Amino acid sequence: MAKDNINVLFGRKVRLLRNKINISQEELAHRSGLHRTYIGQVERAEKNISIKNIEKIARTLEVHIAELFNFNDL
Amino acid sequence: MAKDNINVLFGRKVRLLRNKINISQEELAHRSGLHRTYIGQVERAEKNISIKNIEKIARTLEVHIAELFNFNDL
């Protein structure tokens, strides 16, 4: 897993946390103030996401931003 | 501190870790493959840094990427 690139790991973590609170990509996008397709792209590691958007997603998923980079549960 | 925005907190953390290993912004930039002025801008919270560049900086500072978002020591 360590070899996976950061976008792949981050995307998987967002999906894991989103599914944990049982919301759709659309709902995560809506609550974060981001576009629905953007969330899909982040989860599929197609976006080089910025720190501001990382923070928006962390807030919506109600986790500390550092938790989004804890990949032990993937 | 919680009220500081993420760019400010992140910039301070990079500076703290850079100073801990006693290297200049120029050296951090060189080792990370980033531009010297870019590192200065990140530390001054003038950049909305991307996840790829966050990872480059974490690697150079030899910390897990999550550690860059641990602001307890600021």
Backbone of each chain as nested JSON, in Angstrom:
{
  "chains": [
    {"id": "A", "residues": [
      {"number": 1, "name": "MET", "atoms": {"N": [0.848, -1.192, 0.0], "CA": [0.0, 0.0, 0.0], "C": [0.883, 1.241, 0.0]}},
      {"number": 2, "name": "ALA", "atoms": {"N": [2.045, 1.082, 0.692], "CA": [2.904, 2.269, 0.793], "C": [3.264, 2.758, -0.597]}},
      {"number": 3, "name": "LYS", "atoms": {"N": [3.238, 1.81, -1.61], "CA": [3.67, 2.204, -2.942], "C": [2.576, 3.005, -3.659]}},
      {"number": 4, "name": "ASP", "atoms": {"N": [1.26, 2.841, -3.191], "CA": [0.195, 3.604, -3.843], "C": [0.492, 5.081, -3.734]}},
      {"number": 5, "name": "ASN", "atoms": {"N": [0.118, 5.826, -4.808], "CA": [0.445, 7.245, -4.677], "C": [-0.561, 7.925, -3.767]}},
      {"number": 6, "name": "ILE", "atoms": {"N": [-0.182, 9.127, -3.336], "CA": [-0.917, 9.822, -2.289], "C": [-2.352, 10.112, -2.724]}},
      {"number": 7, "name": "ASN", "atoms": {"N": [-2.571, 10.369, -4.005], "CA": [-3.931, 10.673, -4.471], "C": [-4.832, 9.45, -4.338]}},
      {"number": 8, "name": "VAL", "atoms": {"N": [-4.248, 8.274, -4.624], "CA": [-5.024, 7.025, -4.522], "C": [-5.381, 6.767, -3.06]}},
      {"number": 9, "name": "LEU", "atoms": {"N": [-4.388, 6.873, -2.178], "CA": [-4.619, 6.634, -0.745], "C": [-5.639, 7.626, -0.187]}},
      {"number": 10, "name": "PHE", "atoms": {"N": [-5.456, 8.901, -0.544], "CA": [-6.369, 9.933, -0.045], "C": [-7.786, 9.677, -0.548]}},
      {"number": 11, "name": "GLY", "atoms": {"N": [-7.923, 9.329, -1.811], "CA": [-9.246, 9.069, -2.385], "C": [-9.951, 7.924, -1.692]}},
      {"number": 12, "name": "ARG", "atoms": {"N": [-9.181, 6.871, -1.421], "CA": [-9.772, 5.72, -0.722], "C": [-10.215, 6.102, 0.683]}},
      {"number": 13, "name": "LYS", "atoms": {"N": [-9.387, 6.942, 1.331], "CA": [-9.732, 7.335, 2.718], "C": [-11.018, 8.168, 2.737]}},
      {"number": 14, "name": "VAL", "atoms": {"N": [-11.145, 9.087, 1.788], "CA": [-12.355, 9.919, 1.729], "C": [-13.577, 9.014, 1.525]}},
      {"number": 15, "name": "ARG", "atoms": {"N": [-13.422, 8.064, 0.602], "CA": [-14.56, 7.149, 0.328], "C": [-14.909, 6.34, 1.584]}},
      {"number": 16, "name": "LEU", "atoms": {"N": [-13.888, 5.834, 2.267], "CA": [-14.103, 5.038, 3.483], "C": [-14.885, 5.855, 4.524]}},
      {"number": 17, "name": "LEU", "atoms": {"N": [-14.425, 7.08, 4.757], "CA": [-15.056, 7.926, 5.789], "C": [-16.456, 8.363, 5.358]}},
      {"number": 18, "name": "ARG", "atoms": {"N": [-16.624, 8.625, 4.06], "CA": [-17.942, 9.023, 3.534], "C": [-18.936, 7.866, 3.73]}},
      {"number": 19, "name": "ASN", "atoms": {"N": [-18.48, 6.653, 3.395], "CA": [-19.374, 5.486, 3.556], "C": [-19.678, 5.224, 5.032]}},
      {"number": 20, "name": "LYS", "atoms": {"N": [-18.702, 5.537, 5.898], "CA": [-18.918, 5.324, 7.34], "C": [-20.086, 6.164, 7.853]}},
      {"number": 21, "name": "ILE", "atoms": {"N": [-20.23, 7.358, 7.306], "CA": [-21.352, 8.2, 7.77], "C": [-22.517, 8.137, 6.778]}},
      {"number": 22, "name": "ASN", "atoms": {"N": [-22.382, 7.147, 5.848], "CA": [-23.525, 6.834, 4.985], "C": [-24.079, 8.001, 4.176]}},
      {"number": 23, "name": "ILE", "atoms": {"N": [-23.196, 8.765, 3.558], "CA": [-23.702, 9.833, 2.676], "C": [-23.162, 9.602, 1.266]}},
      {"number": 24, "name": "SER", "atoms": {"N": [-23.856, 10.121, 0.279], "CA": [-23.462, 9.978, -1.125], "C": [-22.359, 10.987, -1.458]}},
      {"number": 25, "name": "GLN", "atoms": {"N": [-21.715, 10.783, -2.601], "CA": [-20.734, 11.772, -3.075], "C": [-21.43, 13.13, -3.223]}},
      {"number": 26, "name": "GLU", "atoms": {"N": [-22.676, 13.071, -3.717], "CA": [-23.437, 14.31, -3.94], "C": [-23.634, 15.051, -2.615]}},
      {"number": 27, "name": "GLU", "atoms": {"N": [-23.984, 14.28, -1.577], "CA": [-24.244, 14.903, -0.267], "C": [-22.944, 15.446, 0.322]}},
      {"number": 28, "name": "LEU", "atoms": {"N": [-21.856, 14.698, 0.167], "CA": [-20.557, 15.183, 0.664], "C": [-20.184, 16.477, -0.061]}},
      {"number": 29, "name": "ALA", "atoms": {"N": [-20.44, 16.49, -1.361], "CA": [-20.118, 17.691, -2.155], "C": [-20.951, 18.865, -1.665]}},
      {"number": 30, "name": "HIS", "atoms": {"N": [-22.246, 18.608, -1.52], "CA": [-23.157, 19.683, -1.099], "C": [-22.729, 20.265, 0.252]}},
      {"number": 31, "name": "ARG", "atoms": {"N": [-22.446, 19.389, 1.222], "CA": [-22.08, 19.848, 2.568], "C": [-20.718, 20.541, 2.585]}},
      {"number": 32, "name": "SER", "atoms": {"N": [-19.856, 20.178, 1.651], "CA": [-18.502, 20.753, 1.641], "C": [-18.429, 22.023, 0.796]}},
      {"number": 33, "name": "GLY", "atoms": {"N": [-19.492, 22.273, 0.022], "CA": [-19.429, 23.426, -0.877], "C": [-18.558, 23.137, -2.091]}},
      {"number": 34, "name": "LEU", "atoms": {"N": [-18.461, 21.853, -2.435], "CA": [-17.675, 21.454, -3.603], "C": [-18.617, 20.819, -4.644]}},
      {"number": 35, "name": "HIS", "atoms": {"N": [-18.093, 20.638, -5.867], "CA": [-18.972, 20.098, -6.919], "C": [-19.021, 18.569, -6.844]}},
      {"number": 36, "name": "ARG", "atoms": {"N": [-20.169, 18.037, -7.186], "CA": [-20.367, 16.58, -7.092], "C": [-19.31, 15.828, -7.9]}},
      {"number": 37, "name": "THR", "atoms": {"N": [-19.025, 16.27, -9.1], "CA": [-18.058, 15.545, -9.938], "C": [-16.66, 15.637, -9.327]}},
      {"number": 38, "name": "TYR", "atoms": {"N": [-16.413, 16.763, -8.637], "CA": [-15.084, 16.946, -8.009], "C": [-14.838, 15.866, -6.964]}},
      {"number": 39, "name": "ILE", "atoms": {"N": [-15.869, 15.581, -6.162], "CA": [-15.715, 14.554, -5.111], "C": [-15.426, 13.199, -5.765]}},
      {"number": 40, "name": "GLY", "atoms": {"N": [-16.126, 12.884, -6.824], "CA": [-15.881, 11.632, -7.544], "C": [-14.456, 11.561, -8.062]}},
      {"number": 41, "name": "GLN", "atoms": {"N": [-13.987, 12.694, -8.593], "CA": [-12.619, 12.734, -9.13], "C": [-11.59, 12.551, -8.015]}},
      {"number": 42, "name": "VAL", "atoms": {"N": [-11.855, 13.17, -6.859], "CA": [-10.926, 13.029, -5.717], "C": [-10.878, 11.56, -5.287]}},
      {"number": 43, "name": "GLU", "atoms": {"N": [-12.046, 10.932, -5.18], "CA": [-12.085, 9.539, -4.73], "C": [-11.41, 8.602, -5.729]}},
      {"number": 44, "name": "ARG", "atoms": {"N": [-11.46, 8.977, -7.033], "CA": [-10.815, 8.16, -8.061], "C": [-9.359, 8.61, -8.316]}},
      {"number": 45, "name": "ALA", "atoms": {"N": [-8.868, 9.474, -7.447], "CA": [-7.465, 9.949, -7.535], "C": [-7.176, 10.682, -8.842]}},
      {"number": 46, "name": "GLU", "atoms": {"N": [-8.186, 11.381, -9.334], "CA": [-8.007, 12.12, -10.6], "C": [-7.756, 13.603, -10.349]}},
      {"number": 47, "name": "LYS", "atoms": {"N": [-7.694, 13.999, -9.078], "CA": [-7.536, 15.419, -8.763], "C": [-6.321, 15.616, -7.865]}},
      {"number": 48, "name": "ASN", "atoms": {"N": [-5.556, 16.669, -8.121], "CA": [-4.444, 17.031, -7.232], "C": [-4.988, 18.046, -6.234]}},
      {"number": 49, "name": "ILE", "atoms": {"N": [-5.761, 17.565, -5.314], "CA": [-6.569, 18.39, -4.403], "C": [-5.717, 19.366, -3.597]}},
      {"number": 50, "name": "SER", "atoms": {"N": [-6.288, 20.54, -3.328], "CA": [-5.556, 21.571, -2.573], "C": [-5.883, 21.468, -1.086]}},
      {"number": 51, "name": "ILE", "atoms": {"N": [-5.024, 22.122, -0.302], "CA": [-5.166, 22.061, 1.155], "C": [-6.513, 22.657, 1.618]}},
      {"number": 52, "name": "LYS", "atoms": {"N": [-6.975, 23.671, 0.928], "CA": [-8.259, 24.307, 1.31], "C": [-9.402, 23.305, 1.12]}},
      {"number": 53, "name": "ASN", "atoms": {"N": [-9.39, 22.593, 0.0], "CA": [-10.458, 21.625, -0.251], "C": [-10.311, 20.397, 0.648]}},
      {"number": 54, "name": "ILE", "atoms": {"N": [-9.068, 20.038, 0.969], "CA": [-8.835, 18.943, 1.918], "C": [-9.495, 19.312, 3.251]}},
      {"number": 55, "name": "GLU", "atoms": {"N": [-9.315, 20.567, 3.658], "CA": [-9.89, 20.997, 4.939], "C": [-11.414, 20.979, 4.902]}},
      {"number": 56, "name": "LYS", "atoms": {"N": [-11.983, 21.417, 3.76], "CA": [-13.46, 21.416, 3.642], "C": [-13.994, 19.988, 3.806]}},
      {"number": 57, "name": "ILE", "atoms": {"N": [-13.327, 19.036, 3.167], "CA": [-13.768, 17.637, 3.237], "C": [-13.608, 17.112, 4.662]}},
      {"number": 58, "name": "ALA", "atoms": {"N": [-12.496, 17.44, 5.309], "CA": [-12.276, 16.98, 6.695], "C": [-13.381, 17.505, 7.603]}},
      {"number": 59, "name": "ARG", "atoms": {"N": [-13.713, 18.771, 7.441], "CA": [-14.783, 19.375, 8.287], "C": [-16.092, 18.644, 8.074]}},
      {"number": 60, "name": "THR", "atoms": {"N": [-16.43, 18.409, 6.797], "CA": [-17.713, 17.754, 6.503], "C": [-17.743, 16.339, 7.045]}},
      {"number": 61, "name": "LEU", "atoms": {"N": [-16.621, 15.645, 6.948], "CA": [-16.555, 14.253, 7.438], "C": [-16.351, 14.219, 8.951]}},
      {"number": 62, "name": "GLU", "atoms": {"N": [-16.229, 15.435, 9.538], "CA": [-16.069, 15.585, 10.996], "C": [-14.873, 14.787, 11.533]}},
      {"number": 63, "name": "VAL", "atoms": {"N": [-13.761, 14.91, 10.837], "CA": [-12.505, 14.333, 11.318], "C": [-11.433, 15.434, 11.292]}},
      {"number": 64, "name": "HIS", "atoms": {"N": [-10.403, 15.263, 12.129], "CA": [-9.276, 16.195, 12.061], "C": [-8.602, 15.967, 10.704]}},
      {"number": 65, "name": "ILE", "atoms": {"N": [-8.085, 17.026, 10.139], "CA": [-7.475, 16.94, 8.797], "C": [-6.358, 15.884, 8.762]}},
      {"number": 66, "name": "ALA", "atoms": {"N": [-5.652, 15.697, 9.872], "CA": [-4.567, 14.693, 9.899], "C": [-5.132, 13.287, 9.699]}},
      {"number": 67, "name": "GLU", "atoms": {"N": [-6.365, 13.071, 10.167], "CA": [-6.983, 11.736, 10.043], "C": [-7.156, 11.356, 8.576]}},
      {"number": 68, "name": "LEU", "atoms": {"N": [-7.351, 12.334, 7.71], "CA": [-7.505, 12.03, 6.283], "C": [-6.226, 11.437, 5.691]}},
      {"number": 69, "name": "PHE", "atoms": {"N": [-5.118, 11.575, 6.449], "CA": [-3.832, 11.045, 5.969], "C": [-3.391, 9.844, 6.803]}},
      {"number": 70, "name": "ASN", "atoms": {"N": [-4.308, 9.304, 7.6], "CA": [-4.039, 8.064, 8.331], "C": [-4.597, 6.924, 7.478]}},
      {"number": 71, "name": "PHE", "atoms": {"N": [-3.696, 6.179, 6.857], "CA": [-4.147, 5.171, 5.881], "C": [-4.117, 3.76, 6.466]}},
      {"number": 72, "name": "ASN", "atoms": {"N": [-3.98, 3.647, 7.791], "CA": [-3.878, 2.325, 8.416], "C": [-5.147, 1.5, 8.262]}},
      {"number": 73, "name": "ASP", "atoms": {"N": [-6.283, 2.179, 8.104], "CA": [-7.551, 1.437, 8.04], "C": [-8.018, 1.192, 6.604]}},
      {"number": 74, "name": "LEU", "atoms": {"N": [-7.112, 1.386, 5.685], "CA": [-7.521, 1.134, 4.268], "C": [-7.347, -0.342, 3.92]}}
    ]},
    {"id": "B", "residues": [
      {"number": 1, "name": "MET", "atoms": {"N": [-5.671, 29.17, 18.444], "CA": [-4.95, 28.59, 17.288], "C": [-5.965, 27.924, 16.351]}},
      {"number": 2, "name": "ALA", "atoms": {"N": [-7.008, 27.336, 16.975], "CA": [-7.956, 26.611, 16.122], "C": [-8.53, 27.554, 15.069]}},
      {"number": 3, "name": "LYS", "atoms": {"N": [-8.537, 28.869, 15.398], "CA": [-9.18, 29.82, 14.494], "C": [-8.257, 30.119, 13.311]}},
      {"number": 4, "name": "ASP", "atoms": {"N": [-6.885, 29.897, 13.481], "CA": [-5.978, 30.174, 12.376], "C": [-6.359, 29.326, 11.183]}},
      {"number": 5, "name": "ASN", "atoms": {"N": [-6.207, 29.903, 9.968], "CA": [-6.635, 29.08, 8.84], "C": [-5.574, 28.051, 8.517]}},
      {"number": 6, "name": "ILE", "atoms": {"N": [-5.985, 27.074, 7.789], "CA": [-5.167, 25.886, 7.559], "C": [-3.833, 26.239, 6.901]}},
      {"number": 7, "name": "ASN", "atoms": {"N": [-3.843, 27.247, 6.026], "CA": [-2.588, 27.614, 5.346], "C": [-1.567, 28.167, 6.331]}},
      {"number": 8, "name": "VAL", "atoms": {"N": [-2.082, 28.943, 7.312], "CA": [-1.192, 29.532, 8.322], "C": [-0.6, 28.423, 9.186]}},
      {"number": 9, "name": "LEU", "atoms": {"N": [-1.476, 27.518, 9.649], "CA": [-1.01, 26.423, 10.511], "C": [-0.008, 25.537, 9.772]}},
      {"number": 10, "name": "PHE", "atoms": {"N": [-0.345, 25.212, 8.53], "CA": [0.53, 24.343, 7.734], "C": [1.89, 25.007, 7.5]}},
      {"number": 11, "name": "GLY", "atoms": {"N": [1.855, 26.302, 7.187], "CA": [3.106, 27.043, 6.946], "C": [3.998, 27.061, 8.169]}},
      {"number": 12, "name": "ARG", "atoms": {"N": [3.379, 27.273, 9.332], "CA": [4.154, 27.276, 10.59], "C": [4.758, 25.899, 10.842]}},
      {"number": 13, "name": "LYS", "atoms": {"N": [3.955, 24.841, 10.545], "CA": [4.466, 23.481, 10.812], "C": [5.667, 23.176, 9.917]}},
      {"number": 14, "name": "VAL", "atoms": {"N": [5.572, 23.548, 8.64], "CA": [6.699, 23.312, 7.718], "C": [7.936, 24.044, 8.239]}},
      {"number": 15, "name": "ARG", "atoms": {"N": [7.748, 25.3, 8.651], "CA": [8.888, 26.086, 9.147], "C": [9.494, 25.436, 10.389]}},
      {"number": 16, "name": "LEU", "atoms": {"N": [8.615, 24.987, 11.302], "CA": [9.081, 24.345, 12.542], "C": [9.941, 23.109, 12.219]}},
      {"number": 17, "name": "LEU", "atoms": {"N": [9.421, 22.264, 11.331], "CA": [10.115, 21.01, 10.989], "C": [11.387, 21.288, 10.194]}},
      {"number": 18, "name": "ARG", "atoms": {"N": [11.349, 22.31, 9.338], "CA": [12.534, 22.683, 8.553], "C": [13.639, 23.159, 9.496]}},
      {"number": 19, "name": "ASN", "atoms": {"N": [13.243, 23.999, 10.463], "CA": [14.241, 24.514, 11.426], "C": [14.776, 23.391, 12.309]}},
      {"number": 20, "name": "LYS", "atoms": {"N": [13.917, 22.413, 12.589], "CA": [14.356, 21.285, 13.435], "C": [15.5, 20.52, 12.779]}},
      {"number": 21, "name": "ILE", "atoms": {"N": [15.475, 20.413, 11.473], "CA": [16.576, 19.707, 10.792], "C": [17.58, 20.702, 10.204]}},
      {"number": 22, "name": "ASN", "atoms": {"N": [17.385, 21.997, 10.634], "CA": [18.426, 22.983, 10.326], "C": [18.759, 23.133, 8.85]}},
      {"number": 23, "name": "ILE", "atoms": {"N": [17.738, 23.231, 8.012], "CA": [18.006, 23.524, 6.607], "C": [17.283, 24.809, 6.208]}},
      {"number": 24, "name": "SER", "atoms": {"N": [17.804, 25.458, 5.174], "CA": [17.213, 26.712, 4.693], "C": [15.993, 26.414, 3.818]}},
      {"number": 25, "name": "GLN", "atoms": {"N": [15.217, 27.454, 3.544], "CA": [14.101, 27.292, 2.607], "C": [14.639, 26.811, 1.257]}},
      {"number": 26, "name": "GLU", "atoms": {"N": [15.791, 27.379, 0.894], "CA": [16.414, 27.035, -0.396], "C": [16.749, 25.532, -0.43]}},
      {"number": 27, "name": "GLU", "atoms": {"N": [17.31, 25.037, 0.666], "CA": [17.695, 23.608, 0.719], "C": [16.45, 22.724, 0.714]}},
      {"number": 28, "name": "LEU", "atoms": {"N": [15.423, 23.124, 1.464], "CA": [14.169, 22.356, 1.461], "C": [13.595, 22.324, 0.039]}},
      {"number": 29, "name": "ALA", "atoms": {"N": [13.637, 23.452, -0.634], "CA": [13.113, 23.527, -2.001], "C": [13.915, 22.593, -2.913]}},
      {"number": 30, "name": "HIS", "atoms": {"N": [15.208, 22.706, -2.8], "CA": [16.096, 21.896, -3.655], "C": [15.832, 20.411, -3.464]}},
      {"number": 31, "name": "ARG", "atoms": {"N": [15.774, 19.975, -2.204], "CA": [15.561, 18.556, -1.901], "C": [14.163, 18.077, -2.302]}},
      {"number": 32, "name": "SER", "atoms": {"N": [13.195, 18.995, -2.302], "CA": [11.808, 18.607, -2.609], "C": [11.506, 18.686, -4.095]}},
      {"number": 33, "name": "GLY", "atoms": {"N": [12.421, 19.341, -4.831], "CA": [12.126, 19.552, -6.261], "C": [11.126, 20.667, -6.466]}},
      {"number": 34, "name": "LEU", "atoms": {"N": [11.102, 21.585, -5.488], "CA": [10.172, 22.73, -5.595], "C": [11.003, 24.011, -5.685]}},
      {"number": 35, "name": "HIS", "atoms": {"N": [10.322, 25.13, -6.022], "CA": [11.074, 26.384, -6.19], "C": [11.268, 27.067, -4.839]}},
      {"number": 36, "name": "ARG", "atoms": {"N": [12.413, 27.722, -4.68], "CA": [12.751, 28.38, -3.407], "C": [11.639, 29.346, -2.984]}},
      {"number": 37, "name": "THR", "atoms": {"N": [11.169, 30.155, -3.915], "CA": [10.148, 31.152, -3.548], "C": [8.845, 30.452, -3.132]}},
      {"number": 38, "name": "TYR", "atoms": {"N": [8.601, 29.29, -3.737], "CA": [7.371, 28.537, -3.411], "C": [7.376, 28.134, -1.945]}},
      {"number": 39, "name": "ILE", "atoms": {"N": [8.526, 27.672, -1.463], "CA": [8.608, 27.254, -0.053], "C": [8.351, 28.457, 0.858]}},
      {"number": 40, "name": "GLY", "atoms": {"N": [8.933, 29.598, 0.52], "CA": [8.69, 30.819, 1.301], "C": [7.211, 31.165, 1.322]}},
      {"number": 41, "name": "GLN", "atoms": {"N": [6.574, 31.042, 0.15], "CA": [5.144, 31.378, 0.065], "C": [4.32, 30.406, 0.906]}},
      {"number": 42, "name": "VAL", "atoms": {"N": [4.668, 29.119, 0.872], "CA": [3.94, 28.125, 1.677], "C": [4.081, 28.462, 3.159]}},
      {"number": 43, "name": "GLU", "atoms": {"N": [5.305, 28.785, 3.587], "CA": [5.524, 29.08, 5.008], "C": [4.795, 30.347, 5.437]}},
      {"number": 44, "name": "ARG", "atoms": {"N": [4.623, 31.297, 4.481], "CA": [3.897, 32.543, 4.799], "C": [2.403, 32.421, 4.517]}},
      {"number": 45, "name": "ALA", "atoms": {"N": [1.947, 31.178, 4.228], "CA": [0.515, 30.922, 3.991], "C": [-0.014, 31.677, 2.778]}},
      {"number": 46, "name": "GLU", "atoms": {"N": [0.854, 31.842, 1.795], "CA": [0.431, 32.566, 0.574], "C": [0.093, 31.594, -0.556]}},
      {"number": 47, "name": "LYS", "atoms": {"N": [0.178, 30.303, -0.287], "CA": [-0.054, 29.312, -1.344], "C": [-1.144, 28.334, -0.91]}},
      {"number": 48, "name": "ASN", "atoms": {"N": [-2.031, 27.969, -1.835], "CA": [-3.019, 26.924, -1.559], "C": [-2.404, 25.611, -2.055]}},
      {"number": 49, "name": "ILE", "atoms": {"N": [-1.472, 25.104, -1.303], "CA": [-0.622, 23.975, -1.712], "C": [-1.424, 22.722, -2.051]}},
      {"number": 50, "name": "SER", "atoms": {"N": [-0.915, 21.967, -3.029], "CA": [-1.631, 20.746, -3.439], "C": [-1.093, 19.53, -2.691]}},
      {"number": 51, "name": "ILE", "atoms": {"N": [-1.868, 18.459, -2.749], "CA": [-1.508, 17.239, -2.022], "C": [-0.173, 16.666, -2.523]}},
      {"number": 52, "name": "LYS", "atoms": {"N": [0.089, 16.776, -3.801], "CA": [1.364, 16.266, -4.351], "C": [2.557, 17.012, -3.741]}},
      {"number": 53, "name": "ASN", "atoms": {"N": [2.439, 18.333, -3.654], "CA": [3.54, 19.125, -3.09], "C": [3.632, 18.944, -1.58]}},
      {"number": 54, "name": "ILE", "atoms": {"N": [2.489, 18.727, -0.93], "CA": [2.492, 18.422, 0.505], "C": [3.301, 17.144, 0.726]}},
      {"number": 55, "name": "GLU", "atoms": {"N": [3.067, 16.159, -0.14], "CA": [3.781, 14.888, 0.02], "C": [5.278, 15.057, -0.221]}},
      {"number": 56, "name": "LYS", "atoms": {"N": [5.652, 15.87, -1.213], "CA": [7.075, 16.106, -1.48], "C": [7.745, 16.714, -0.247]}},
      {"number": 57, "name": "ILE", "atoms": {"N": [7.077, 17.664, 0.368], "CA": [7.648, 18.336, 1.548], "C": [7.741, 17.348, 2.714]}},
      {"number": 58, "name": "ALA", "atoms": {"N": [6.707, 16.527, 2.89], "CA": [6.724, 15.538, 3.99], "C": [7.907, 14.591, 3.804]}},
      {"number": 59, "name": "ARG", "atoms": {"N": [8.103, 14.14, 2.577], "CA": [9.221, 13.208, 2.31], "C": [10.555, 13.852, 2.641]}},
      {"number": 60, "name": "THR", "atoms": {"N": [10.715, 15.106, 2.203], "CA": [11.994, 15.786, 2.431], "C": [12.225, 16.013, 3.923]}},
      {"number": 61, "name": "LEU", "atoms": {"N": [11.167, 16.351, 4.643], "CA": [11.296, 16.596, 6.087], "C": [11.308, 15.283, 6.864]}},
      {"number": 62, "name": "GLU", "atoms": {"N": [11.171, 14.159, 6.109], "CA": [11.207, 12.819, 6.704], "C": [10.18, 12.643, 7.822]}},
      {"number": 63, "name": "VAL", "atoms": {"N": [8.946, 13.081, 7.539], "CA": [7.834, 12.849, 8.46], "C": [6.686, 12.236, 7.656]}},
      {"number": 64, "name": "HIS", "atoms": {"N": [5.82, 11.505, 8.352], "CA": [4.614, 11.021, 7.685], "C": [3.778, 12.244, 7.328]}},
      {"number": 65, "name": "ILE", "atoms": {"N": [3.079, 12.167, 6.204], "CA": [2.307, 13.325, 5.719], "C": [1.295, 13.786, 6.781]}},
      {"number": 66, "name": "ALA", "atoms": {"N": [0.748, 12.842, 7.574], "CA": [-0.225, 13.232, 8.612], "C": [0.428, 14.144, 9.651]}},
      {"number": 67, "name": "GLU", "atoms": {"N": [1.724, 13.939, 9.884], "CA": [2.428, 14.749, 10.893], "C": [2.429, 16.226, 10.491]}},
      {"number": 68, "name": "LEU", "atoms": {"N": [2.397, 16.508, 9.209], "CA": [2.387, 17.916, 8.771], "C": [1.096, 18.61, 9.186]}},
      {"number": 69, "name": "PHE", "atoms": {"N": [0.092, 17.794, 9.577], "CA": [-1.198, 18.368, 10.002], "C": [-1.419, 18.195, 11.508]}},
      {"number": 70, "name": "ASN", "atoms": {"N": [-0.347, 17.846, 12.224], "CA": [-0.406, 17.794, 13.687], "C": [0.118, 19.134, 14.177]}},
      {"number": 71, "name": "PHE", "atoms": {"N": [-0.79, 19.977, 14.663], "CA": [-0.399, 21.354, 15.014], "C": [-0.208, 21.531, 16.517]}},
      {"number": 72, "name": "ASN", "atoms": {"N": [-0.166, 20.411, 17.262], "CA": [-0.064, 20.518, 18.724], "C": [1.239, 21.168, 19.175]}},
      {"number": 73, "name": "ASP", "atoms": {"N": [2.28, 21.066, 18.36], "CA": [3.583, 21.587, 18.782], "C": [3.861, 22.996, 18.257]}},
      {"number": 74, "name": "LEU", "atoms": {"N": [2.836, 23.62, 17.785], "CA": [3.059, 25.005, 17.266], "C": [2.952, 26.017, 18.396]}}
    ]}
  ]
}
